[in-house]
Every structure is written in structure tokens, then in C-alpha cells.
Amino acid sequence: MVSKLKGAAIGAAVGTGAVLIGIPLAVTSLGFTGSGIVAGSIAAKMMSAAAIANGGGVAAGSTVAVLQSIGAALGAKLSKGNKKPPDDDEESQNSDDEEGSDGTAGTG
């Protein structure tokens, strides 16, 4: 009985890992990314076919729209924390005798 539970737990862990890694990998490898659909990819061909079939636009809720939403969400999730923080030293880089950003002369 214990070995069956252990086997089930291992199977569940492997399955979860495959889903958490496999789906994002498959979606991005098709060309659905956080920055949009990659030109010349399978995703671009799918989008073109969907747009032609729908008279020029991709229908909301279609396979292409859902996959693009997944790609955008993955891109946002992966790029989170990779943004450069704002430069707080910008004000201190201006010397007092230079013209300010509002066009007035510096006070100094």
C-alpha cells in the first residue's frame, strides 16, 4: 500500500512538472511570446489564417487569442524583476549653473 502511494506521489510530481514546464515551452516555441507573435513563426501563420478566416481580425476566445494571452502572461512573469530601477541620481547630475528642465536658469 505504501509503495502504491509513493508511486502515485512521484507520478503526480512528474506530471505537474511536465505541465508547468511543458506548456510554457510549447507555447513559446510556437512563437507566442510576451512581446507578441514572432514573425515567420507557426504562431504568425496561425494568426494569419485566423484573420483571413474571420475577415481580417482574430476572434476573441479563439485558439490564437488564448495562446497569445498565455504567451503574454508568461513573458510578463518571466520578465518580472528584470527591469532596471529608475535612476534617482538624475537631478544631482545637473549642475546649478545649467539651465533646468523647466527652462529656468539654475540657482547657484
N, CA, C and O atoms as a MOPAC input file, in Angstrom:
PM7 MOZYME 1SCF
protein

 N      0.81900 1    -1.20300 1     0.00000 1
 C      0.00000 1     0.00000 1     0.00000 1
 C      0.85800 1     1.26100 1     0.00000 1
 O      0.56400 1     2.22400 1    -0.70900 1
 N      1.92600 1     1.24500 1     0.80600 1
 C      2.80700 1     2.40800 1     0.88700 1
 C      3.52400 1     2.64300 1    -0.43300 1
 O      3.69300 1     3.78700 1    -0.85500 1
 N      3.94200 1     1.57500 1    -1.08000 1
 C      4.65200 1     1.74000 1    -2.34800 1
 C      3.72900 1     2.28000 1    -3.43800 1
 O      4.17900 1     3.00400 1    -4.32600 1
 N      2.43000 1     1.93100 1    -3.37800 1
 C      1.48100 1     2.47900 1    -4.34600 1
 C      1.30200 1     3.97600 1    -4.12800 1
 O      1.22900 1     4.73700 1    -5.09200 1
 N      1.23200 1     4.39900 1    -2.88300 1
 C      1.10200 1     5.82700 1    -2.57800 1
 C      2.36000 1     6.59400 1    -2.99100 1
 O      2.29400 1     7.70800 1    -3.51100 1
 N      3.50300 1     5.95900 1    -2.73900 1
 C      4.77000 1     6.58900 1    -3.13100 1
 C      4.82900 1     6.72900 1    -4.64700 1
 O      5.24100 1     7.76600 1    -5.16600 1
 N      4.42000 1     5.68800 1    -5.34800 1
 C      4.41000 1     5.72700 1    -6.81000 1
 C      3.43800 1     6.78000 1    -7.33900 1
 O      3.73800 1     7.47800 1    -8.30700 1
 N      2.26300 1     6.89200 1    -6.69200 1
 C      1.27900 1     7.89500 1    -7.09800 1
 C      1.81400 1     9.30700 1    -6.86000 1
 O      1.60200 1    10.19400 1    -7.68700 1
 N      2.49700 1     9.52100 1    -5.75100 1
 C      3.05500 1    10.83200 1    -5.43800 1
 C      4.14200 1    11.20700 1    -6.44800 1
 O      4.21200 1    12.34800 1    -6.90700 1
 N      4.97400 1    10.24600 1    -6.78100 1
 C      6.03200 1    10.50100 1    -7.77100 1
 C      5.41000 1    10.79900 1    -9.12800 1
 O      5.84300 1    11.71600 1    -9.82500 1
 N      4.39500 1    10.02700 1    -9.50200 1
 C      3.71200 1    10.26200 1   -10.77600 1
 C      3.05600 1    11.63000 1   -10.83100 1
 O      3.10400 1    12.30700 1   -11.85900 1
 N      2.44200 1    12.03900 1    -9.72100 1
 C      1.81600 1    13.36100 1    -9.66900 1
 C      2.86000 1    14.46500 1    -9.78600 1
 O      2.64100 1    15.46000 1   -10.47800 1
 N      3.98500 1    14.29400 1    -9.11700 1
 C      5.04500 1    15.30100 1    -9.18000 1
 C      5.61500 1    15.42400 1   -10.58400 1
 O      5.85200 1    16.52800 1   -11.07400 1
 N      5.83400 1    14.28200 1   -11.22500 1
 C      6.36300 1    14.29500 1   -12.59900 1
 C      5.34700 1    14.93300 1   -13.54000 1
 O      5.71300 1    15.73700 1   -14.39800 1
 N      4.07900 1    14.57900 1   -13.38300 1
 C      3.02700 1    15.15700 1   -14.22400 1
 C      2.90300 1    16.65500 1   -14.04600 1
 O      2.75600 1    17.39500 1   -15.01800 1
 N      2.96200 1    17.09900 1   -12.80200 1
 C      2.88500 1    18.53700 1   -12.53200 1
 C      4.07200 1    19.26800 1   -13.14600 1
 O      3.91500 1    20.33800 1   -13.73500 1
 N      5.24700 1    18.69200 1   -13.00700 1
 C      6.44100 1    19.30700 1   -13.59400 1
 C      6.34800 1    19.38400 1   -15.10600 1
 O      6.73300 1    20.38400 1   -15.71200 1
 N      5.83800 1    18.32800 1   -15.70600 1
 C      5.69000 1    18.31800 1   -17.16600 1
 C      4.72200 1    19.39700 1   -17.62500 1
 O      4.95200 1    20.05400 1   -18.64000 1
 N      3.64600 1    19.57800 1   -16.88200 1
 C      2.66500 1    20.60300 1   -17.24000 1
 C      3.24800 1    22.00200 1   -17.03000 1
 O      3.11100 1    22.86900 1   -17.89300 1
 N      3.89200 1    22.22100 1   -15.89300 1
 C      4.41600 1    23.55600 1   -15.57700 1
 C      5.57200 1    23.96700 1   -16.47500 1
 O      5.80200 1    25.15900 1   -16.68000 1
 N      6.29200 1    23.00900 1   -17.00400 1
 C      7.41000 1    23.32700 1   -17.89200 1
 C      7.03000 1    23.10400 1   -19.35000 1
 O      7.39900 1    23.89400 1   -20.21900 1
 N      6.29700 1    22.03500 1   -19.61700 1
 C      5.97900 1    21.66300 1   -20.99100 1
 C      5.07300 1    22.64600 1   -21.70200 1
 O      5.33100 1    23.00000 1   -22.85300 1
 N      4.01400 1    23.09400 1   -21.04000 1
 C      3.07400 1    24.01300 1   -21.69600 1
 C      3.73700 1    25.34900 1   -22.03100 1
 O      3.64100 1    25.80200 1   -23.17100 1
 N      4.40900 1    25.99700 1   -21.06800 1
 C      5.08400 1    27.25400 1   -21.44100 1
 C      6.12300 1    27.07800 1   -22.54400 1
 O      6.25800 1    27.93400 1   -23.41800 1
 N      6.84500 1    25.98000 1   -22.50100 1
 C      7.85300 1    25.71500 1   -23.53000 1
 C      7.19300 1    25.53600 1   -24.89400 1
 O      7.68100 1    26.05500 1   -25.89800 1
 N      6.09000 1    24.80600 1   -24.92600 1
 C      5.38900 1    24.57200 1   -26.19200 1
 C      4.81600 1    25.87500 1   -26.74700 1
 O      4.92300 1    26.13900 1   -27.94500 1
 N      4.21100 1    26.68500 1   -25.88600 1
 C      3.59100 1    27.93700 1   -26.33700 1
 C      4.64700 1    28.89600 1   -26.88900 1
 O      4.46100 1    29.47800 1   -27.95700 1
 N      5.74000 1    29.05600 1   -26.17000 1
 C      6.78200 1    29.97600 1   -26.65200 1
 C      7.50800 1    29.42900 1   -27.87500 1
 O      7.93800 1    30.20200 1   -28.73200 1
 N      7.65200 1    28.10600 1   -27.96900 1
 C      8.32800 1    27.55300 1   -29.14300 1
 C      7.47700 1    27.69900 1   -30.40800 1
 O      8.00900 1    27.70200 1   -31.51800 1
 N      6.15800 1    27.82100 1   -30.24100 1
 C      5.29900 1    28.09100 1   -31.39300 1
 C      5.43900 1    29.53400 1   -31.87700 1
 O      5.12900 1    29.83500 1   -33.03000 1
 N      5.90700 1    30.43100 1   -30.99600 1
 C      6.09600 1    31.82800 1   -31.37600 1
 C      5.20300 1    32.78900 1   -30.63400 1
 O      5.16500 1    33.97000 1   -30.98000 1
 N      4.47900 1    32.33200 1   -29.62300 1
 C      3.66100 1    33.21400 1   -28.79400 1
 C      4.51000 1    33.65900 1   -27.61800 1
 O      4.76700 1    32.87000 1   -26.70800 1
 N      4.95200 1    34.91800 1   -27.62200 1
 C      5.85800 1    35.41000 1   -26.58800 1
 C      5.25500 1    36.60900 1   -25.86400 1
 O      4.20200 1    37.12300 1   -26.24300 1
 N      5.93600 1    37.03400 1   -24.82900 1
 C      5.48700 1    38.18800 1   -24.06600 1
 C      5.53100 1    39.47800 1   -24.85500 1
 O      4.79400 1    40.41400 1   -24.54200 1
 N      6.35900 1    39.55200 1   -25.85300 1
 C      6.46000 1    40.76700 1   -26.66600 1
 C      5.63600 1    40.67900 1   -27.94200 1
 O      5.72300 1    41.55700 1   -28.80100 1
 N      4.84500 1    39.63300 1   -28.06800 1
 C      3.98400 1    39.49100 1   -29.24400 1
 C      4.30900 1    38.22600 1   -30.01800 1
 O      5.09700 1    37.38800 1   -29.58000 1
 N      3.68800 1    38.11000 1   -31.16800 1
 C      3.89000 1    36.94000 1   -32.01200 1
 C      5.15300 1    37.14000 1   -32.84700 1
 O      5.34300 1    38.18900 1   -33.46200 1
 N      6.00100 1    36.13500 1   -32.86000 1
 C      7.27600 1    36.20700 1   -33.57500 1
 C      7.02100 1    36.07900 1   -35.07400 1
 O      6.32600 1    35.16500 1   -35.51900 1
 N      7.58600 1    36.99900 1   -35.84300 1
 C      7.42100 1    36.98600 1   -37.29700 1
 C      7.98300 1    35.70300 1   -37.89200 1
 O      9.06400 1    35.25600 1   -37.50900 1
 N      7.24600 1    35.11100 1   -38.83000 1
 C      7.68900 1    33.91000 1   -39.52200 1
 C      7.49600 1    32.62600 1   -38.73800 1
 O      7.85600 1    31.55400 1   -39.22500 1
 N      6.94000 1    32.70400 1   -37.54200 1
 C      6.76400 1    31.51800 1   -36.70600 1
 C      5.44300 1    30.81600 1   -37.03900 1
 O      4.63500 1    31.31000 1   -37.82500 1
 N      5.25600 1    29.67700 1   -36.43000 1
 C      3.98400 1    28.96600 1   -36.57600 1
 C      2.85500 1    29.82900 1   -36.03700 1
 O      1.75600 1    29.83700 1   -36.59100 1
 N      3.12100 1    30.54900 1   -34.96800 1
 C      2.10800 1    31.44500 1   -34.39600 1
 C      1.68600 1    32.50200 1   -35.41200 1
 O      0.50300 1    32.82700 1   -35.50900 1
 N      2.62700 1    33.03400 1   -36.15800 1
 C      2.30600 1    34.03700 1   -37.17300 1
 C      1.43600 1    33.43800 1   -38.27600 1
 O      0.50600 1    34.08100 1   -38.76200 1
 N      1.74300 1    32.22100 1   -38.65800 1
 C      0.93100 1    31.54500 1   -39.67900 1
 C     -0.48200 1    31.26600 1   -39.16100 1
 O     -1.46300 1    31.41400 1   -39.88900 1
 N     -0.56800 1    30.85600 1   -37.88300 1
 C     -1.87800 1    30.61600 1   -37.27800 1
 C     -2.69200 1    31.90700 1   -37.21100 1
 O     -3.88900 1    31.91200 1   -37.49500 1
 N     -2.03000 1    32.99800 1   -36.83400 1
 C     -2.71900 1    34.27900 1   -36.74500 1
 C     -3.19300 1    34.73600 1   -38.11700 1
 O     -4.30500 1    35.24500 1   -38.25400 1
 N     -2.36800 1    34.56000 1   -39.11400 1
 C     -2.74400 1    34.94200 1   -40.47000 1
 C     -3.96100 1    34.15400 1   -40.94600 1
 O     -4.90000 1    34.71900 1   -41.50500 1
 N     -3.93000 1    32.84600 1   -40.71700 1
 C     -5.05900 1    32.00300 1   -41.13300 1
 C     -6.33400 1    32.38300 1   -40.39300 1
 O     -7.41300 1    32.42000 1   -40.98400 1
 N     -6.21000 1    32.66400 1   -39.09600 1
 C     -7.38400 1    33.04600 1   -38.30000 1
 C     -7.94000 1    34.38200 1   -38.76400 1
 O     -9.15600 1    34.55900 1   -38.84400 1
 N     -7.05200 1    35.32700 1   -39.07100 1
 C     -7.50200 1    36.64000 1   -39.53200 1
 C     -8.19000 1    36.54300 1   -40.88800 1
 O     -9.20400 1    37.20300 1   -41.11300 1
 N     -7.66000 1    35.73800 1   -41.78200 1
 C     -8.28500 1    35.56500 1   -43.10100 1
 C     -9.65500 1    34.90900 1   -42.95000 1
 O    -10.62000 1    35.31000 1   -43.60100 1
 N     -9.72800 1    33.90800 1   -42.09400 1
 C    -10.98900 1    33.19400 1   -41.89500 1
 C    -12.05800 1    34.07900 1   -41.26100 1
 O    -13.25100 1    33.87700 1   -41.48900 1
 N    -11.63200 1    35.05900 1   -40.46700 1
 C    -12.58500 1    35.91600 1   -39.76300 1
 C    -12.74200 1    37.28000 1   -40.41300 1
 O    -13.27700 1    38.19700 1   -39.79100 1
 N    -12.30100 1    37.43000 1   -41.61900 1
 C    -12.48300 1    38.69200 1   -42.32000 1
 C    -11.56500 1    39.80800 1   -41.87700 1
 O    -11.93200 1    40.97900 1   -41.96900 1
 N    -10.39000 1    39.47800 1   -41.40300 1
 C     -9.39400 1    40.49700 1   -41.09100 1
 C     -9.03000 1    40.63300 1   -39.63200 1
 O     -8.10700 1    41.38000 1   -39.31000 1
 N     -9.70100 1    39.95800 1   -38.74900 1
 C     -9.37300 1    40.06900 1   -37.32800 1
 C     -9.35800 1    38.70500 1   -36.67800 1
 O     -9.93800 1    37.74900 1   -37.19200 1
 N     -8.69600 1    38.62600 1   -35.55100 1
 C     -8.65600 1    37.38200 1   -34.79300 1
 C     -9.76200 1    37.45100 1   -33.75100 1
 O     -9.83100 1    38.40000 1   -32.97100 1
 N    -10.62000 1    36.44800 1   -33.74200 1
 C    -11.76500 1    36.43400 1   -32.83000 1
 C    -11.30700 1    36.24800 1   -31.38800 1
 O    -10.41500 1    35.44800 1   -31.10600 1
 N    -11.92800 1    36.99700 1   -30.48300 1
 C    -11.65300 1    36.83600 1   -29.05500 1
 C    -12.06800 1    35.43400 1   -28.63300 1
 O    -13.12700 1    34.94500 1   -29.02700 1
 N    -11.23600 1    34.79900 1   -27.83700 1
 C    -11.53400 1    33.45200 1   -27.37600 1
 C    -11.09700 1    32.35700 1   -28.32500 1
 O    -11.23700 1    31.17400 1   -28.01100 1
 N    -10.56600 1    32.73100 1   -29.48600 1
 C    -10.08000 1    31.72500 1   -30.43700 1
 C     -8.78700 1    31.11000 1   -29.91600 1
 O     -8.19000 1    31.60500 1   -28.96000 1
 N     -8.37100 1    30.03800 1   -30.55100 1
 C     -7.14200 1    29.36000 1   -30.14200 1
 C     -5.95200 1    30.31000 1   -30.19100 1
 O     -5.12400 1    30.32100 1   -29.28100 1
 N     -5.86900 1    31.10300 1   -31.24500 1
 C     -4.75300 1    32.05000 1   -31.38600 1
 C     -4.80000 1    33.08400 1   -30.26200 1
 O     -3.76700 1    33.40700 1   -29.67500 1
 N     -5.97700 1    33.59800 1   -29.96000 1
 C     -6.10700 1    34.61500 1   -28.90800 1
 C     -5.73100 1    34.04100 1   -27.54000 1
 O     -5.05100 1    34.69800 1   -26.75200 1
 N     -6.17100 1    32.83300 1   -27.26900 1
 C     -5.86000 1    32.20500 1   -25.98000 1
 C     -4.36700 1    31.92800 1   -25.85900 1
 O     -3.76700 1    32.20400 1   -24.82000 1
 N     -3.76300 1    31.38500 1   -26.91600 1
 C     -2.32200 1    31.10900 1   -26.87600 1
 C     -1.51000 1    32.39000 1   -26.75600 1
 O     -0.48300 1    32.40200 1   -26.07800 1
 N     -1.94900 1    33.46700 1   -27.40000 1
 C     -1.24000 1    34.73400 1   -27.27400 1
 C     -1.36100 1    35.28100 1   -25.85100 1
 O     -0.41200 1    35.86100 1   -25.32400 1
 N     -2.51800 1    35.09700 1   -25.23700 1
 C     -2.68500 1    35.52200 1   -23.84400 1
 C     -1.75500 1    34.74700 1   -22.92400 1
 O     -1.15700 1    35.31600 1   -22.01100 1
 N     -1.63700 1    33.45600 1   -23.16600 1
 C     -0.71600 1    32.63600 1   -22.36600 1
 C      0.72100 1    33.10000 1   -22.57700 1
 O      1.47600 1    33.23700 1   -21.61500 1
 N      1.10200 1    33.34400 1   -23.83200 1
 C      2.45700 1    33.82300 1   -24.12400 1
 C      2.74400 1    35.16200 1   -23.48400 1
 O      3.84000 1    35.38600 1   -22.97200 1
 N      1.76400 1    36.06000 1   -23.50800 1
 C      1.95000 1    37.37900 1   -22.89500 1
 C      2.08200 1    37.26000 1   -21.38000 1
 O      2.91100 1    37.93300 1   -20.76900 1
 N      1.26800 1    36.40700 1   -20.78200 1
 C      1.34200 1    36.21000 1   -19.33400 1
 C      2.67700 1    35.59800 1   -18.93100 1
 O      3.26800 1    35.98400 1   -17.92200 1
 N      3.14600 1    34.64400 1   -19.72400 1
 C      4.44600 1    34.03400 1   -19.43700 1
 C      5.56900 1    35.05000 1   -19.58100 1
 O      6.49600 1    35.08000 1   -18.77200 1
 N      5.48200 1    35.87600 1   -20.60900 1
 C      6.50400 1    36.90600 1   -20.80300 1
 C      6.53100 1    37.89500 1   -19.66300 1
 O      7.60300 1    38.30900 1   -19.22100 1
 N      5.36300 1    38.27800 1   -19.18200 1
 C      5.28600 1    39.21000 1   -18.06000 1
 C      5.84400 1    38.56300 1   -16.80000 1
 O      6.54000 1    39.20900 1   -16.01700 1
 N      5.53800 1    37.29400 1   -16.61100 1
 C      6.00200 1    36.57700 1   -15.43200 1
 C      7.51100 1    36.39600 1   -15.47200 1
 O      8.18100 1    36.54400 1   -14.45000 1
 N      8.05200 1    36.07700 1   -16.64500 1
 C      9.48600 1    35.84400 1   -16.76600 1
 C     10.30100 1    37.12300 1   -16.70100 1
 O     11.43100 1    37.11500 1   -16.21400 1
 N      9.73500 1    38.22900 1   -17.19100 1
 C     10.49400 1    39.47900 1   -17.18900 1
 C     10.34300 1    40.23800 1   -15.88100 1
 O     11.03200 1    41.23700 1   -15.67200 1
 N      9.46700 1    39.79500 1   -15.00200 1
 C      9.27200 1    40.46500 1   -13.71500 1
 C     10.57100 1    40.40800 1   -12.91700 1
 O     11.15000 1    39.33700 1   -12.73400 1
 N     11.01500 1    41.55200 1   -12.45300 1
 C     12.24300 1    41.60800 1   -11.68600 1
 C     13.47000 1    41.86700 1   -12.52700 1
 O     14.54800 1    42.07800 1   -11.97200 1
 N     13.35400 1    41.86100 1   -13.84700 1
 C     14.49300 1    42.12300 1   -14.72000 1
 C     14.55000 1    43.56600 1   -15.18500 1
 O     15.40800 1    43.92900 1   -15.98900 1
 N     13.63800 1    44.39300 1   -14.68200 1
 C     13.60800 1    45.78300 1   -15.11400 1
 C     14.64700 1    46.59000 1   -14.35200 1
 O     14.88300 1    46.36000 1   -13.16600 1
 N     15.25100 1    47.52000 1   -15.03300 1
 C     16.24100 1    48.38600 1   -14.41800 1
 C     15.51800 1    49.40000 1   -13.53600 1
 O     14.54800 1    50.01600 1   -13.97900 1
 N     15.97100 1    49.58300 1   -12.30300 1
 C     15.30800 1    50.55700 1   -11.44400 1
 C     15.51500 1    51.97300 1   -11.96900 1
 O     16.50700 1    52.23600 1   -12.65000 1
 N     14.58900 1    52.89700 1   -11.66200 1
 C     14.75200 1    54.27000 1   -12.14300 1
 C     16.01000 1    54.90200 1   -11.56600 1
 O     16.43200 1    54.58200 1   -10.45500 1
 N     16.59900 1    55.80100 1   -12.33800 1
 C     17.83500 1    56.45900 1   -11.94000 1
 C     17.50400 1    57.65200 1   -11.06600 1
 O     17.03000 1    58.67300 1   -11.56400 1
 N     17.74900 1    57.53600 1    -9.75100 1
 C     17.43100 1    58.61500 1    -8.81400 1
 C     18.46800 1    59.72600 1    -8.84300 1
 O     18.21500 1    60.80400 1    -8.30400 1
 N     19.62000 1    59.50200 1    -9.44900 1
 C     20.69100 1    60.49600 1    -9.46200 1
 C     20.55200 1    61.49500 1   -10.59500 1
 O     21.45000 1    62.31100 1   -10.80100 1
 N     19.44300 1    61.45400 1   -11.34300 1
 C     19.28000 1    62.32300 1   -12.49300 1
 C     19.31400 1    63.79600 1   -12.09300 1
 O     19.93500 1    64.60500 1   -12.78200 1
 N     18.65900 1    64.15400 1   -10.99500 1
 C     18.63600 1    65.54700 1   -10.53200 1
 C     20.03100 1    66.00900 1   -10.13600 1
 O     20.41400 1    67.14200 1   -10.42700 1
 N     20.79400 1    65.14200 1    -9.47500 1
 C     22.10900 1    65.54500 1    -8.99400 1
 C     23.12400 1    65.67000 1   -10.12100 1
 O     24.19700 1    66.23800 1    -9.91800 1
 N     22.81400 1    65.16000 1   -11.28800 1
 C     23.73800 1    65.24300 1   -12.40900 1
 C     23.71300 1    66.62100 1   -13.05400 1
 O     24.66200 1    66.99100 1   -13.74500 1
 N     22.64400 1    67.39100 1   -12.84300 1
 C     22.57100 1    68.74400 1   -13.38800 1
 C     23.32800 1    69.68700 1   -12.46300 1
 O     23.08000 1    69.69900 1   -11.25700 1
 N     24.24800 1    70.47700 1   -13.01300 1
 C     24.94900 1    71.44200 1   -12.17500 1
 C     24.06100 1    72.66100 1   -11.96800 1
 O     23.12700 1    72.89100 1   -12.73700 1
 N     24.34500 1    73.43500 1   -10.94200 1
 C     23.48900 1    74.55900 1   -10.57400 1
 C     23.47000 1    75.67300 1   -11.60200 1
 O     22.48300 1    76.40500 1   -11.68100 1
 N     24.52200 1    75.83000 1   -12.39300 1
 C     24.57200 1    76.93900 1   -13.33100 1
 C     24.00600 1    76.57500 1   -14.70400 1
 O     23.97600 1    77.41800 1   -15.60000 1
 N     23.56400 1    75.34900 1   -14.87600 1
 C     22.96200 1    74.96200 1   -16.13800 1
 C     21.48200 1    75.30100 1   -16.13000 1
 O     20.87100 1    75.49000 1   -15.07800 1
 N     20.92700 1    75.37000 1   -17.32100 1
 C     19.50100 1    75.61200 1   -17.42800 1
 C     18.74600 1    74.39300 1   -16.94100 1
 O     19.12000 1    73.26900 1   -17.27600 1
 N     17.69600 1    74.58100 1   -16.16100 1
 C     16.89000 1    73.49100 1   -15.63000 1
 C     15.98600 1    72.90500 1   -16.69500 1
 O     15.87400 1    73.45000 1   -17.79300 1
 N     15.34800 1    71.80800 1   -16.37700 1
 C     14.48200 1    71.13300 1   -17.33300 1
 C     13.23500 1    71.96600 1   -17.63200 1
 O     12.58900 1    71.76000 1   -18.65900 1
 N     12.88700 1    72.91500 1   -16.73600 1
 C     11.71600 1    73.75600 1   -16.97800 1
 C     12.07700 1    75.03900 1   -17.73500 1
 O     11.22000 1    75.90000 1   -17.93700 1
 N     13.32100 1    75.16800 1   -18.14800 1
 C     13.76000 1    76.31100 1   -18.94400 1
 C     14.27300 1    77.48300 1   -18.13300 1
 O     14.72600 1    78.47100 1   -18.71000 1
 N     14.21600 1    77.40500 1   -16.81000 1
 C     14.71000 1    78.49700 1   -15.97600 1
 C     16.17700 1    78.28200 1   -15.65600 1
 O     16.66300 1    77.15100 1   -15.65700 1
 N     16.86600 1    79.35000 1   -15.38800 1
 C     18.29100 1    79.25300 1   -15.06500 1
 C     18.45400 1    78.64100 1   -13.68200 1
 O     17.58900 1    78.78100 1   -12.81800 1
 N     19.57400 1    77.96100 1   -13.49000 1
 C     19.86000 1    77.34100 1   -12.19900 1
 C     20.06700 1    78.39100 1   -11.12400 1
 O     20.39800 1    79.53700 1   -11.42800 1
 N     19.87600 1    78.00900 1    -9.87200 1
 C     20.09600 1    78.93300 1    -8.76300 1
 C     21.40400 1    78.57200 1    -8.10500 1
 O     21.51200 1    77.49800 1    -7.51300 1
 N     22.34200 1    79.37800 1    -8.18100 1
 C     23.57200 1    78.95200 1    -7.57700 1
 C     24.52300 1    80.01700 1    -7.43300 1
 O     25.62400 1    79.79800 1    -6.93000 1

